[in-house]
Amino acid sequence: DVAAKCVFVEPALLAGGGYVQVTRATGAGPVLLLLPSTGSEFEAWRPLRAEDAVRGETMYENTHQLMLHSRGFGLGEWKEAAAWVEPTSAVLAPGQSRTYGVRMVVAPSVRAVEATLLAHGLPVLVLHPGPVL
């Protein structure tokens, strides 16, 4: 029942963009990818524990906030933590505007995620096992 109804939501917070991958728990079928639009970068993935309602579903693991700027948290409650991505902020002058966006892209399968990311201009890191000297 869990595999039929649940998904894995995995953020990859990387300098230069990052992405969020939403994969069915079975691993079968297409994979939803949330990619930053030009001028947007994913900086932080924050669990909303205090704001989250108690849920009775099996395997529910909180709601999260995808942050495009995180300097406020970097200077506050996260100041002792090492950041994966340097926290930023944006201050707008009166009349100034800024555009942010998220693109939703579908990879045909889990095995096609890396090729789909590359096709949309995102970096991909592939680890290969090997001896440690």
Contacts in CASP RR format, 6 or more apart in sequence:
PFRMAT RR
TARGET T0000
AUTHOR 0000-0000-0000
METHOD contacts of the structure
MODEL  1
DVAAKCVFVEPALLAGGGYVQVTRATGAGPVLLLLPSTGSEFEAWRPLRA
EDAVRGETMYENTHQLMLHSRGFGLGEWKEAAAWVEPTSAVLAPGQSRTY
GVRMVVAPSVRAVEATLLAHGLPVLVLHPGPVL
1 58 0 8 1.000
2 25 0 8 1.000
2 58 0 8 1.000
2 59 0 8 1.000
3 24 0 8 1.000
3 25 0 8 1.000
3 26 0 8 1.000
4 25 0 8 1.000
4 26 0 8 1.000
5 25 0 8 1.000
5 57 0 8 1.000
6 24 0 8 1.000
6 25 0 8 1.000
6 58 0 8 1.000
6 59 0 8 1.000
7 22 0 8 1.000
7 23 0 8 1.000
7 24 0 8 1.000
7 25 0 8 1.000
8 21 0 8 1.000
8 22 0 8 1.000
8 23 0 8 1.000
8 24 0 8 1.000
8 25 0 8 1.000
9 20 0 8 1.000
9 21 0 8 1.000
9 22 0 8 1.000
9 64 0 8 1.000
10 20 0 8 1.000
10 21 0 8 1.000
10 22 0 8 1.000
10 23 0 8 1.000
11 18 0 8 1.000
11 19 0 8 1.000
11 20 0 8 1.000
11 21 0 8 1.000
11 42 0 8 1.000
11 45 0 8 1.000
11 64 0 8 1.000
11 66 0 8 1.000
12 18 0 8 1.000
12 19 0 8 1.000
12 20 0 8 1.000
12 21 0 8 1.000
13 42 0 8 1.000
13 43 0 8 1.000
13 44 0 8 1.000
13 45 0 8 1.000
13 84 0 8 1.000
13 85 0 8 1.000
14 42 0 8 1.000
14 84 0 8 1.000
14 85 0 8 1.000
14 123 0 8 1.000
15 41 0 8 1.000
15 85 0 8 1.000
15 86 0 8 1.000
16 41 0 8 1.000
16 123 0 8 1.000
17 36 0 8 1.000
17 40 0 8 1.000
17 41 0 8 1.000
17 42 0 8 1.000
17 122 0 8 1.000
18 35 0 8 1.000
18 36 0 8 1.000
18 41 0 8 1.000
18 42 0 8 1.000
18 122 0 8 1.000
19 33 0 8 1.000
19 34 0 8 1.000
19 35 0 8 1.000
19 36 0 8 1.000
19 42 0 8 1.000
19 117 0 8 1.000
19 122 0 8 1.000
20 33 0 8 1.000
20 34 0 8 1.000
20 42 0 8 1.000
20 45 0 8 1.000
20 66 0 8 1.000
21 31 0 8 1.000
21 32 0 8 1.000
21 33 0 8 1.000
21 113 0 8 1.000
22 31 0 8 1.000
22 32 0 8 1.000
22 33 0 8 1.000
22 34 0 8 1.000
23 31 0 8 1.000
23 110 0 8 1.000
24 31 0 8 1.000
25 59 0 8 1.000
27 110 0 8 1.000
29 108 0 8 1.000
29 109 0 8 1.000
29 110 0 8 1.000
30 106 0 8 1.000
30 107 0 8 1.000
30 108 0 8 1.000
30 109 0 8 1.000
31 106 0 8 1.000
31 107 0 8 1.000
31 108 0 8 1.000
31 109 0 8 1.000
31 110 0 8 1.000
31 112 0 8 1.000
31 113 0 8 1.000
31 116 0 8 1.000
32 104 0 8 1.000
32 105 0 8 1.000
32 106 0 8 1.000
33 104 0 8 1.000
33 105 0 8 1.000
33 106 0 8 1.000
33 107 0 8 1.000
33 113 0 8 1.000
33 116 0 8 1.000
33 117 0 8 1.000
33 120 0 8 1.000
34 66 0 8 1.000
34 102 0 8 1.000
34 103 0 8 1.000
34 104 0 8 1.000
35 102 0 8 1.000
35 103 0 8 1.000
35 104 0 8 1.000
35 105 0 8 1.000
35 117 0 8 1.000
35 120 0 8 1.000
35 122 0 8 1.000
36 42 0 8 1.000
36 68 0 8 1.000
36 101 0 8 1.000
36 102 0 8 1.000
36 103 0 8 1.000
37 99 0 8 1.000
37 100 0 8 1.000
37 101 0 8 1.000
37 102 0 8 1.000
37 103 0 8 1.000
39 99 0 8 1.000
39 100 0 8 1.000
40 68 0 8 1.000
40 100 0 8 1.000
40 101 0 8 1.000
40 102 0 8 1.000
41 68 0 8 1.000
41 85 0 8 1.000
41 88 0 8 1.000
42 66 0 8 1.000
42 67 0 8 1.000
42 68 0 8 1.000
42 85 0 8 1.000
43 67 0 8 1.000
43 68 0 8 1.000
43 69 0 8 1.000
43 70 0 8 1.000
43 85 0 8 1.000
43 87 0 8 1.000
43 88 0 8 1.000
44 66 0 8 1.000
44 67 0 8 1.000
44 70 0 8 1.000
44 73 0 8 1.000
44 85 0 8 1.000
44 87 0 8 1.000
45 64 0 8 1.000
45 65 0 8 1.000
45 66 0 8 1.000
45 67 0 8 1.000
46 64 0 8 1.000
46 65 0 8 1.000
46 67 0 8 1.000
46 70 0 8 1.000
46 73 0 8 1.000
47 62 0 8 1.000
47 63 0 8 1.000
47 64 0 8 1.000
47 65 0 8 1.000
48 62 0 8 1.000
48 63 0 8 1.000
48 64 0 8 1.000
48 65 0 8 1.000
49 62 0 8 1.000
51 63 0 8 1.000
52 62 0 8 1.000
52 63 0 8 1.000
66 102 0 8 1.000
67 73 0 8 1.000
68 100 0 8 1.000
69 87 0 8 1.000
69 88 0 8 1.000
69 89 0 8 1.000
69 90 0 8 1.000
70 78 0 8 1.000
70 83 0 8 1.000
70 85 0 8 1.000
70 87 0 8 1.000
70 88 0 8 1.000
71 87 0 8 1.000
71 88 0 8 1.000
71 89 0 8 1.000
72 87 0 8 1.000
72 89 0 8 1.000
73 87 0 8 1.000
74 81 0 8 1.000
74 83 0 8 1.000
74 87 0 8 1.000
75 87 0 8 1.000
78 87 0 8 1.000
90 98 0 8 1.000
92 98 0 8 1.000
103 120 0 8 1.000
105 116 0 8 1.000
105 120 0 8 1.000
106 116 0 8 1.000
107 113 0 8 1.000
107 115 0 8 1.000
107 116 0 8 1.000
107 117 0 8 1.000
108 116 0 8 1.000
114 124 0 8 1.000
114 126 0 8 1.000
117 123 0 8 1.000
117 124 0 8 1.000
118 124 0 8 1.000
END
